[in-house]
Amino acid sequence: MINYTLKQLYSFEAVIRLGGFTIASKELHITQPAVYMQIQQLQDTIGAKLFNINGKKISPTFIGQKLYKTAVKTINIVEISKLDIDESLNPDSGHLQIAVATTANSFISSLLSKFKKEFPKMTFYIDVTNRHALLDNLKNNNADLVIMGEPPKNIPLISHAFMKNPLIAIAHPENELLTKSKVTVKDLAKETLLTREVGSGTRITIERFTGLNFNSDIQINSNEAIVEAVQAGLGIGFVSMHSV
């Protein structure tokens, strides 16, 4: 097996590309004898002549041409890897995997816009999904950041509350409930109720605080669709205040 070093490949690639030892040594920031020694060791390791010198002209041999292609590919991979690592180590750049609850979809763009201005080199992948998928992301460590209404208590994590997310009931302008000065839970129980799917954070919270049972009513898997259904007069909807 032929073993050669990155230093040898860098020296050989520079000499062939630039056409000389002196100019290659300047680019590599090493002495000309050091460049020559690296290439001589490379030839000894391979056991074949890698280039011909005709006056001031340097041209690769058949083996040298093959090795030059390998050197270019290898150096490109190494340099790209260096850039990736530098970006990962740089706190001002990098990539974030963000999982967002559908209730946060209405304001996540404005939040990230502010963040992007402070860290312009940062890139994002945003997955807007339901609570069940958010919990899977947390359990399997598939996201760098999860934005949701209520963090689970059975998963070890660090959570910070950064804004309020009030849940409200919305109705069509012609709904009779709007003629009342006060609407009770009993009043709501008589209406057709539009809410999120089973397991949704919005639904869990509404059921907990109102005691309402949504089993016989209409389930819709997005806040935007609930708002549209209310506008069409299908019933009373429960959504995040940020959705309207």
Residue pairs with C-beta under 8 A, 6 or more apart in sequence:
2 45
2 46
3 45
4 42
4 45
4 46
5 38
6 74
6 78
7 38
8 38
8 39
8 41
8 42
8 45
9 42
9 70
9 71
9 74
9 75
10 28
10 38
10 71
10 75
11 24
11 28
11 34
11 35
11 38
11 39
11 42
12 38
12 39
12 42
12 50
12 64
12 67
12 68
12 71
13 68
13 71
13 72
13 75
14 24
14 27
14 28
14 35
15 21
15 24
15 35
15 39
15 51
15 58
16 51
16 58
16 60
16 64
16 68
18 24
18 27
19 57
19 58
20 56
20 58
21 32
21 35
21 36
22 32
24 35
25 31
25 32
25 34
25 35
28 35
39 50
42 50
43 49
43 50
46 63
46 67
48 61
48 63
49 61
49 63
49 64
50 60
50 61
50 63
50 64
50 67
51 58
51 59
51 60
51 61
51 64
52 58
52 59
52 60
52 61
60 67
60 68
87 93
87 94
87 121
88 94
90 121
92 119
92 121
92 122
93 119
93 121
93 122
94 121
94 122
94 123
95 122
95 123
95 124
95 125
96 122
96 123
96 124
96 125
96 144
96 145
97 125
97 127
97 142
97 143
97 144
97 145
98 108
98 112
98 124
98 125
98 126
98 127
98 143
98 144
98 145
98 146
98 147
99 127
99 129
99 133
99 134
99 137
99 142
99 143
99 145
99 146
99 147
100 108
100 126
100 127
100 128
100 129
100 146
100 147
100 148
101 128
101 129
101 130
101 131
101 134
101 147
101 148
101 149
101 201
102 128
102 129
102 130
102 196
102 221
102 222
102 223
103 149
103 165
103 201
103 202
103 223
103 239
103 240
103 242
103 243
104 128
104 147
104 148
104 149
104 165
104 240
104 242
105 128
105 223
106 223
106 240
106 242
106 243
107 163
107 242
108 126
108 128
108 147
112 124
112 126
115 122
116 122
127 133
127 137
127 143
130 196
130 197
130 199
130 200
130 221
131 148
131 199
131 200
131 201
131 204
132 199
134 146
134 148
135 152
135 155
136 142
137 143
137 146
138 146
138 152
138 155
138 157
139 155
148 201
149 165
149 201
149 202
149 205
149 240
150 201
150 204
150 205
151 157
151 159
165 240
165 241
165 242
166 240
166 241
167 202
167 205
167 206
167 238
167 239
167 240
167 241
168 238
168 239
168 240
168 241
168 244
169 183
169 188
169 236
169 237
169 238
170 226
170 227
170 230
170 236
170 237
170 238
170 239
170 244
171 177
171 178
171 230
171 236
171 237
172 230
172 231
172 232
172 233
174 233
175 191
175 233
175 236
177 183
177 187
177 188
177 191
177 236
180 187
185 210
185 211
185 212
188 210
188 212
188 236
189 212
191 235
191 236
192 217
192 218
192 234
192 235
192 236
193 212
193 214
193 217
193 218
193 235
193 236
193 237
193 238
194 217
194 218
194 220
194 226
194 229
194 230
194 234
194 235
194 236
194 237
194 238
195 202
195 203
195 206
195 214
195 217
195 218
195 219
195 220
195 226
195 237
195 238
196 202
196 203
196 219
196 220
196 221
196 223
196 226
196 238
197 203
197 219
197 220
197 221
198 219
200 221
202 223
202 238
202 239
202 240
203 214
203 238
206 212
206 214
206 238
207 213
207 214
217 235
218 229
218 234
218 235
220 226
220 229
223 239
223 240
223 243
224 243
226 237
226 238
226 239
226 243
227 237
227 239
227 243
227 244
229 235
229 237
230 236
230 237
